[in-house]
Amino acid sequence: MASVIYSRSTQSGAILVIVMVFLGVITLLSMTSMRGSTTGIHLAQNEEARYAGIQQAQALTEAIIANPTATPVIGGAGFSICTATEPDCDRYGIPLPAYLTNEVALGHLSARIERLTPPNKPPPRVIESSIDKFSTASFQISATYDRSLEGLGRVELAEGIIVLVPNF
């Protein structure tokens, strides 16, 4: 019969300390990586909200420009036509397509059309039209997309348009 001798060796625990240090370092690296990923997601969401706001405001201005009844040649310089949520306008009620009407009713979109030139202003040379046959009315169309209370941003966009008016 063989006899087995068991001896008890003492361990100082150095490997345990090294493993704990490595575990701490790995934990810190993981948390830093998670924080960076979360920040990246927030930045991407902000960028997406910014582009969505620009597109909504651009869609509103393009819808106004596409409809000639939205820019009637009435009033003098400073005459303004607005959606219901805009303050200090001479007239309210801009004809809009159905897909934008709901956003305007919710207060997410608003628009202001302001006449910039006085009546009977001759057309600019670049238009290449007869001065005695036409006059022009220039307008500034300002659109505002505001969903800042929901954390989706606010965008203001302005475009200009010149309308040729026949002289009778």
N, C-alpha and C positions, 0 to 999 in steps of 0.2 A: 503494500500500500504506500502510495506516495503521499507525502504530507505537503500541504500548501501553506505557505507562510504569507499571511496578509500583513502588510505593513501600512501604516497610516502616514502619508506624507503631508506635509503642511503646504498649503497654498496661500500665497500672499494676497490674491485678488486683483492683481495688476491687470489681467485680461478683462475682468469685469469693468474696471474703470475705463479702459480703452474702448470697449464695446459701447458703454454708455455715452462716451464722447462722440463716437461715430453716429450713434442713434440720434443724439441731439443735433448734430450737424445735418444729417439727412432730414430731420423734421423741419429745421429752419429753412433748408433749401426747398422743401416741398411747400411750405407755407408761402415763401417768396414767389414761387412759381404760380401758385394758386392766386395770389394777389395780383400778379402781372396778368394772368388770364382774365380775371374779373375786370381789371381796368381796361383791358383790350375790348372786352364785350361792351362795357359802358361807352367807350369811344366809338365803337361801331354803331351802337344804337343812336348815339347823338348825331353821327354823320348821316345815318339813314333818315332820322327825323328832319334834319336840315334839308336834305334833298327832297323829301316828301313835301315839306313846306314850300320850297321854291317851285316845285312842280304844280302844287295847288294854286299858288298865287299866279303863276304863269298861265295856267289853264283859265283862270278868271279873266285876266287881261286879254287873252286871245279870244275868249268868248265875247267879250265886250267889243273888241275890234271887229270881229266877224259879223256883228249885227249892226247895220247902219242906223237903226232906230235908237240905239243906245247913245249915239253922239249927235243929238239934234243941234242944229245951228241956231240957237236961241240965246238971248242975253248977251252981255258984253264980257269983257275980260274979267275973270274972277268968278263967273257964273259956274255953279257946281251942281252936279246931280250925283246922288249917293244911294247906297244901300241903307236899310233902316237903322243900322247900328252906328253909322258915322254921324258925328255932331256937326252943327253949323253948316247946313247945306241949303241951297235955294230950292231944290226939288228932290224928292225921294222917289225911288222906284226905277231901277235899272232892269231892263228885260234880260233875263238869264235863262240858259237851258236848264232842264229839269235836274240833270246830274249835279249841278252846282247850287240849286235852290235850297236843298236840304242843309248843306254846309253853311250857307249864308243865314238860314233860319236858326241854326244852332249857335251862331255867333263865331264860328271858326273862320269864316271868310267875310271880308268887307271890301267895298270898293268906293272910289271917289273919282268922278270925271270932272275935271276943271278946265274951263276955257281959258286959254292963255293970251289970245290976241283979240284986239278990238274988231268990230265988224268992218267989212270991206277992205281988208288988208290984201295987198296984191300977193300972188303966189311967189315963192322963192324961185330963183332962176333954175335951180336943179330940176324942178318939175317940168320945165320946158312947155309951159302952156301960155296961152294968150292972156296978157294982163287986162285987156279990155273985155274979154269974154268971161273970165273967172276971177273970183276972189277966194281967199282961203280962211279957214277957221282951224286953229291948232288947239289941240287938247292934250292934257296930261292925264293919263289913266293910272291911278295908284291902287294897288291891291294889297291887302294885309291878310296874312294867315296867322292866326293867334291861337295856339293851344298850349301856351306857356303854363297855365294852371295844371295841366296834365303832364307837364314835363316834356312836351313834344316841341317846344320852341316857338319862336315868333319870327316871321319874315315879312318885310315890306318891299314891294317891287313897284317900280314906276316905268311907264313907257309913254312915248309921245306918238301922236297921230296928227296928220294934216288932212283936212277934208276940203276938197275943191267944191266951191259953191258957184253955180252959174249966175252971171249977172244978167238980169232981164231988163 
